[in-house]
Structure formats: structure tokens, C-alpha cells
């Protein structure tokens, strides 16, 4: 049974963007059947802002009648002192929990770097990730065959089988250059993959989907069309799966998997 718990608030407090705090907190909160109100408090990087954040947190405690959950990735000692001193919430100090024991174990002090993206933006890794995102956008839905050989992975599947969101996630999260190509009726009539893909078979990965689910997704886009009909979806999925089997492409059904799961399985399979 799910408890709405609208009278409990979760705060994500950081002296940077708060993305780490929120991501970690979401993973933790997903283990519980609760849906607290969520409040982001990024760039809390001095004592003054810390006191403002505290006022919000403590006000929520008074209004809710319950302690707020306060997830922090703060490294600024001034800010931490304010939070630890006067917070009416349950303070979950993620960096404090992990960094102090690691300093002890490794015998070195941490950098106490705020996770600001200004530093990251100068790094090679960040540059490569931006390149991957641009490449992936250019190679979405078979828009261009130019530089296809540079792809780390090429996703194939029928229209609306999850290729675009998966490609973008692979680029954003892992910095992979991901192309994607739709399989269309002309390909099924020819009984072969689109010709530009044939030299790159090792990089190909097929996404498939249950026809019923595909029909629902397509009806949202083009209601009552032949494109969205269950009969057509059954035909396209059957033809696409047969083609993938004949070509020896690894495939994965996206029907009941999240983008995160799909992307992780693709990386594992292709050893990216």
C-alpha cells in the first residue's frame, strides 16, 4: 500500500547544483512506499544562504508536524556548521558519511571540492560528453549516414520502440556516441537492414517491444491511424524481430524496462 505522506518534506541541499544529492536521495526514497514533497536547495555556499535554507526547513517541520528529511552533499564547513547546529530535520550528510571514513582508510585528506560544473566544464571528459550529445542528436532517426563509423553503438528498431530516449541517455550519462535507425516497411520488403548499416554490424543493437504497448504509444502520437493499429504493430514487430534474428543482432525488449536498465544492458552486451 502506498502512503501519500503529503505532510512530510524531503529537502536536497547542496553548495553545488544538488544533482548528486537529489539522485542519491531518489534512489534511497525509492525503497520506501512514500511520496514526500520534494524541495531543491542548490548553491547554498555561505552561512547566510545556510540560514535562509534552515528557515525553510524548520518552517516545513512546524507546518508538517514531522521532521523533514534533509539530504545534503555540502562540503563547505561554514554551511555544515549552521545545518548541524539548528536543523529541525533528519540530516542525512552524504559526503560526511562516506568521505570521513575514506579519509581514514586511504590515509589522505579529501579535496573538499564543491561539485560545481565550472570545473567539470574544463575537463576532457566533459568535452567528450558534449561531443557525444551533439553526435547523437545529428544521428537520430537515421538523419545522416555521415561519420556513422564513429558511432559507439547504433540502435535499430521499429518507430517508437525507445531508440531516441535510449540514445540520448547513453550520450548524456555515459558520453557514448549513439546513432539510431528506424526499421520501416521498405526494409521488410527488401528483407534486409538499411544498406548504410551493413558495414557496422558489430555496433548494431536491436530494440523490440510488445505490439500492444507499441500500439498504445503510437495512438498517443497518431490516434486511429493505420500506423498505430494493433494489426500493423504486430506485423512490424514480427518482421523487425525476424530481421534481427537473421542478421544475428543482439536484441532487447523495451516493454517493461526503464531507460536506465536498457542503457546498462546495452553497455554490458557490447562491452562499451
C-alpha positions in Angstrom: 0.0 0.0 0.0 1.4 3.5 -0.9 1.3 6.2 1.7 1.0 9.6 0.1 2.7 11.3 3.1 2.0 14.8 1.7 2.8 16.0 5.3 6.5 15.1 5.0 9.0 17.1 3.1 12.4 16.0 1.6 15.0 18.7 1.0 18.0 18.3 -1.3 20.7 20.7 0.0 24.0 21.4 -1.8 26.6 24.0 -2.2 26.7 22.9 -5.9 23.9 22.0 -8.3 22.3 19.5 -5.9 22.1 16.9 -8.7 24.2 14.3 -6.7 22.0 14.9 -3.5 18.8 14.5 -5.5 19.9 11.4 -7.4 21.1 9.7 -4.3 18.0 10.7 -2.3 15.7 9.4 -5.1 17.5 6.0 -5.0 17.1 5.8 -1.2 13.5 7.0 -1.2 12.5 4.5 -3.9 13.0 1.8 -1.3 10.0 3.2 0.7 6.3 3.4 -0.2 6.3 7.2 0.4 5.9 10.3 -1.7 7.1 13.3 0.3 7.0 16.8 -1.1 10.4 17.5 -2.7 12.3 20.8 -2.4 15.7 21.5 -4.1 18.0 24.0 -2.4 21.1 24.3 -4.6 24.1 26.7 -4.4 23.9 27.0 -0.6 27.5 28.1 -0.4 27.8 30.5 2.6 26.5 30.9 6.1 23.9 33.5 5.1 22.3 31.2 2.5 22.5 28.3 5.0 20.4 30.3 7.5 17.9 31.0 4.7 17.8 27.3 3.9 17.3 26.5 7.6 14.4 28.8 7.9 12.7 26.9 5.0 13.5 23.5 6.5 12.4 24.5 10.0 9.2 26.1 8.7 8.4 22.8 6.9 8.9 20.9 10.2 6.5 23.2 12.0 3.8 23.1 9.2 4.1 19.3 8.6 4.3 18.4 12.2 7.0 15.9 11.2 10.8 16.2 10.8 11.7 16.9 7.2 14.3 14.6 5.5 17.3 16.7 4.6 19.7 15.1 2.2 22.9 17.1 1.8 26.1 17.0 -0.3 27.5 20.1 1.3 31.3 20.3 1.7 31.5 23.9 2.9 32.3 23.7 6.6 30.6 27.0 7.4 27.3 25.8 5.9 27.6 22.4 7.5 28.1 24.0 10.9 24.9 26.0 10.5 22.9 23.0 9.4 24.2 20.7 12.1 23.6 23.4 14.7 20.0 24.3 14.2 18.3 21.9 11.8 14.9 20.6 12.8 15.0 17.9 10.1 16.6 14.5 9.9 20.0 15.5 8.4 21.5 12.9 6.1 25.0 14.2 5.3 26.1 12.0 2.4 29.6 13.4 2.0 30.2 13.3 5.7 29.0 9.7 5.9 31.4 8.5 3.2 34.3 10.9 3.0 35.4 10.8 6.6 35.8 7.0 6.7 37.5 7.1 3.3 40.0 9.7 4.5 40.8 7.4 7.4 41.1 4.3 5.2 43.2 6.0 2.5 45.3 8.0 4.9 44.8 11.2 2.9 42.6 14.2 3.1 39.9 14.8 0.5 39.9 17.9 -1.7 36.6 19.1 -0.2 35.7 20.2 -3.7 32.2 21.6 -4.4 30.7 19.7 -7.3 30.5 22.8 -9.4 30.2 22.3 -13.1 32.5 25.3 -13.9 35.4 22.9 -13.0 33.9 20.0 -14.8 33.3 22.1 -18.0 37.1 22.5 -18.4 37.7 18.7 -18.4 38.4 16.4 -21.3 35.6 14.1 -20.1 33.0 16.9 -20.2 34.2 18.0 -23.7 33.8 14.4 -24.9 30.3 14.1 -23.4 29.2 17.3 -25.2 30.6 15.9 -28.4 28.7 12.7 -27.9 25.5 14.5 -27.3 25.9 16.6 -30.5 26.8 13.5 -32.5 23.8 11.6 -31.1 21.4 14.4 -31.9 22.7 14.6 -35.5 22.4 10.8 -35.9 18.9 10.5 -34.5 16.3 8.6 -36.5 18.6 7.9 -39.5 19.0 11.6 -40.2 22.5 11.2 -41.6 24.9 8.5 -42.6 27.9 10.8 -42.3 30.5 9.6 -39.8 28.4 6.6 -38.9 31.6 4.6 -38.4 32.4 6.9 -35.4 29.3 5.5 -33.5 30.0 3.6 -30.3 26.5 1.9 -30.8 23.8 2.0 -33.5 20.3 1.2 -32.2 17.8 -0.3 -34.7 14.1 -1.0 -34.2 10.6 0.0 -35.4 9.4 3.5 -34.9 8.6 4.3 -31.2 10.4 1.3 -29.8 12.6 3.6 -27.5 15.6 4.3 -29.7 15.8 8.1 -29.3 15.5 8.3 -25.5 17.9 5.4 -25.1 20.4 7.0 -27.5 20.2 10.3 -25.7 20.6 8.7 -22.3 23.7 6.8 -23.5 25.2 10.1 -24.7 24.2 12.2 -21.6 25.1 9.7 -19.0 28.0 7.8 -20.4 29.4 10.1 -23.2 28.8 7.4 -25.9 28.2 8.4 -29.5 24.9 6.6 -30.2 23.2 6.6 -33.6 19.7 5.2 -34.2 17.9 3.9 -37.3 14.2 3.1 -37.7 13.2 -0.1 -39.5 10.5 0.7 -42.0 8.2 -1.3 -44.3 10.6 -0.8 -47.2 13.3 -2.6 -45.2 10.9 -5.5 -44.5 10.0 -5.8 -48.2 13.7 -5.9 -49.1 14.2 -8.3 -46.2 17.5 -6.7 -45.3 18.8 -3.9 -43.0 19.1 -0.4 -44.3 22.3 -0.6 -46.6 24.3 2.1 -44.7 24.2 -0.2 -41.6 25.6 -3.3 -43.2 29.3 -2.4 -42.7 28.7 -1.7 -39.0 27.0 -5.0 -37.8 29.2 -5.3 -34.7 27.9 -2.0 -33.4 24.3 -2.8 -34.0 21.8 -3.4 -31.2 18.1 -4.1 -31.7 15.3 -2.7 -29.6 11.9 -4.5 -29.8 8.6 -4.0 -27.9 5.3 -5.8 -27.4 2.9 -4.9 -30.2 0.1 -4.0 -27.7 2.3 -1.5 -25.9 3.7 -0.1 -29.3 0.1 0.4 -30.4 -0.7 2.4 -27.3 2.4 4.6 -27.7 1.6 5.2 -31.4 -2.0 6.0 -30.7 -0.9 8.9 -28.4 1.0 10.3 -31.3 -1.3 9.5 -34.2 -4.7 8.4 -32.9 -6.8 5.9 -35.0 -4.1 5.7 -37.8 -3.0 2.6 -39.7 0.5 3.3 -38.3 -0.9 2.9 -34.7 -3.2 -0.1 -35.4 -2.5 -3.3 -33.5 -2.5 -5.3 -36.7 0.2 -3.1 -38.2 2.2 -3.1 -35.0 2.1 -6.9 -34.9 3.3 -7.0 -38.5 6.2 -4.5 -38.0 7.4 -6.1 -34.7 7.3 -9.6 -36.2 9.2 -8.5 -39.3 11.8 -6.5 -37.3 12.5 -9.4 -34.9 12.8 -11.8 -37.8 15.3 -9.5 -39.5 17.3 -9.1 -36.3 17.4 -12.9 -35.8 18.5 -13.4 -39.4 21.2 -10.8 -39.1 22.4 -12.0 -35.8 21.9 -8.7 -34.0 21.6 -8.7 -30.2 18.2 -7.6 -29.1 16.3 -6.4 -26.0 12.6 -5.8 -25.3 12.0 -2.3 -24.0 8.4 -3.0 -22.9 8.9 -3.3 -19.2 12.3 -1.8 -18.8 13.4 1.7 -17.8 15.8 3.7 -20.0 18.5 3.2 -17.3 18.1 -0.6 -17.4 18.1 -0.7 -21.2 21.2 1.5 -21.5 23.1 -0.5 -18.8 22.2 -3.8 -20.6 23.4 -2.4 -23.9 26.7 -1.3 -22.4 27.2 -4.8 -20.9 26.3 -6.6 -24.1 28.5 -4.5 -26.3 31.2 -4.2 -23.6 31.3 -0.4 -24.0 
